[in-house]
Structure formats: structure tokens, C-alpha cells
Amino acid sequence: MVKTKKAVQSHGRKNRHASAANCACDAASSGRKAAGVDPLLKQANQHRLRRIEGQIRGLQKMVEQDRYCADIITQVASVQEALRGVARNLMRNHLHHCAAKALRSGKKAETEAMYDELLELIYAHLR
């Protein structure tokens, strides 16, 4: 099986985080869980994601109907901004719960792993 460069990079990132010290998030057998979730942020994210889902369906219809390209691009930008809003809420929750717990732990390896994770998140996803 031949892996693409992107697949290798993605796999490397996953392994790099998994081999680092455990973050404050619980590592359950079904996957990692947040150390804490703000119920209001969760509700806001669910609402935003449902709205984004509707926007995506609207984009599909626009493409099917051969709508004007600039109008479709404008709607794509709107969806991207909405997704960035979800990411900002998730980052806020991560900082308040998972990162804060790791940084307060007093464990050097856990603290360093969290710093690395936060930097990777900022550089890779929150541009």
C-alpha cells in the first residue's frame, strides 16, 4: 500500500500526540474525551453546526442549479467563517478545561505536551 505525503504527515501528527505525555483529557477506549465541556458552548456549537449543515445543503443546490460562481463563493466564505466560529468556541473550551488542567498539573511532561498541542492547533488550524 502506497501512502500519500499528506497521509504520512497526518499519521505522524496523530502518533506524535499519542506518544506525548497524556493531556488533561480523559483517554477512554472509544477515544479521547474533554476534561470538561461548558454546556452553553456545547449548545451554541450544536446550534451553529445545524445552521452550517443547512448552509451546506443550500450550497449543494446552488451548484446543482448552476448558480453564479461569485454567489456560490460568497456562500462558501460564509460557511468557512461559521466553522471558524465553532473552532473558536472549541478552543475556548479546550483552554478553560483541558489545557488549564494540564498546565496546573505540575507535571513537566504533561505541561510541555499541552504547550506543544496548543501551538500545533494554533499554527495548523486557527489561522
C-alpha positions as CSV (number, residue, x, y, z in Angstrom):
1,M,0.0,0.0,0.0
2,V,1.4,3.4,-1.0
3,K,0.7,6.3,1.4
4,T,0.5,9.8,0.2
5,K,2.6,12.5,1.7
6,K,-0.5,14.0,3.4
7,A,-1.5,10.7,4.9
8,V,2.0,10.2,6.2
9,Q,2.0,13.7,7.7
10,S,-1.4,13.1,9.3
11,H,-0.4,9.8,10.7
12,G,2.8,11.3,12.1
13,R,0.9,14.0,13.8
14,K,-1.5,11.5,15.4
15,N,1.4,9.4,16.6
16,R,3.3,12.4,17.8
17,H,0.4,13.5,20.0
18,A,-0.3,9.9,21.2
19,S,3.3,9.4,22.2
20,A,3.5,12.7,24.1
21,A,2.5,12.9,27.7
22,N,-1.2,12.5,28.3
23,C,-3.1,15.7,28.2
24,A,-5.8,16.5,30.8
25,C,-8.4,15.0,28.5
26,D,-9.5,11.5,29.5
27,A,-8.3,8.8,27.2
28,A,-11.2,6.4,27.0
29,S,-11.2,3.2,25.0
30,S,-13.6,4.8,22.4
31,G,-11.3,7.9,22.0
32,R,-10.2,10.9,23.9
33,K,-12.8,12.9,25.9
34,A,-12.7,16.5,27.0
35,A,-11.8,17.1,30.6
36,G,-14.8,19.3,30.8
37,V,-17.4,20.8,28.5
38,D,-19.1,24.1,29.0
39,P,-22.8,23.3,28.4
40,L,-23.6,26.7,26.9
41,L,-20.7,26.4,24.5
42,K,-21.7,22.9,23.6
43,Q,-25.3,24.1,22.9
44,A,-24.0,27.1,20.9
45,N,-21.8,24.8,18.8
46,Q,-24.6,22.3,18.2
47,H,-26.8,25.2,17.0
48,R,-24.1,26.6,14.8
49,L,-23.4,23.2,13.3
50,R,-27.1,22.6,12.4
51,R,-27.1,26.0,10.8
52,I,-23.9,25.2,8.8
53,E,-25.5,21.9,7.8
54,G,-28.4,23.9,6.2
55,Q,-25.9,26.3,4.5
56,I,-24.1,23.3,3.0
57,R,-27.4,21.9,1.6
58,G,-28.0,25.3,0.2
59,L,-24.6,25.3,-1.5
60,Q,-25.3,21.9,-3.0
61,K,-28.5,23.3,-4.5
62,M,-26.7,26.3,-5.8
63,V,-24.1,24.1,-7.6
64,E,-26.8,21.8,-9.0
65,Q,-28.7,24.8,-10.3
66,D,-25.6,26.3,-12.0
67,R,-25.9,29.5,-9.9
68,Y,-23.5,32.4,-10.5
69,C,-20.0,31.4,-9.3
70,A,-19.4,34.6,-7.3
71,D,-22.6,34.0,-5.3
72,I,-21.5,30.4,-4.5
73,I,-18.1,31.6,-3.5
74,T,-19.7,34.2,-1.1
75,Q,-21.7,31.4,0.5
76,V,-18.6,29.2,0.8
77,A,-16.9,32.0,2.7
78,S,-19.9,32.3,4.9
79,V,-19.7,28.6,5.8
80,Q,-16.0,28.9,6.4
81,E,-16.5,31.8,8.8
82,A,-19.2,29.9,10.6
83,L,-16.9,26.9,11.0
84,R,-14.2,29.2,12.4
85,G,-16.7,30.3,15.0
86,V,-17.2,26.7,16.1
87,A,-13.4,26.2,16.2
88,R,-13.0,29.4,18.4
89,N,-15.6,28.0,20.8
90,L,-13.9,24.7,20.9
91,M,-10.5,26.4,21.5
92,R,-12.1,28.4,24.4
93,N,-13.4,25.2,26.0
94,H,-10.1,23.4,25.5
95,L,-8.2,26.3,27.1
96,H,-10.6,26.5,30.1
97,H,-10.8,22.8,30.8
98,C,-8.2,20.5,29.2
99,A,-5.3,22.9,28.8
100,A,-5.8,24.5,32.2
101,K,-5.9,21.1,33.9
102,A,-2.7,20.0,32.2
103,L,-0.9,23.3,32.9
104,R,-1.9,23.2,36.6
105,S,-0.9,19.6,37.0
106,G,2.7,20.4,37.9
107,K,3.9,17.5,35.7
108,K,6.6,18.8,33.4
109,A,5.9,16.3,30.6
110,E,2.2,16.9,30.7
111,T,2.7,20.7,30.6
112,E,5.1,20.5,27.7
113,A,2.8,18.2,25.8
114,M,0.0,20.7,26.2
115,Y,2.1,23.6,25.1
116,D,3.1,21.6,22.0
117,E,-0.5,20.7,21.3
118,L,-1.7,24.3,21.7
119,L,1.0,25.6,19.4
120,E,0.2,22.9,16.8
121,L,-3.5,23.8,17.0
122,I,-2.8,27.5,16.6
123,Y,-0.4,27.0,13.7
124,A,-2.4,24.4,11.8
125,H,-6.0,25.2,12.4
126,L,-6.6,28.7,13.7
127,R,-5.0,30.9,11.0
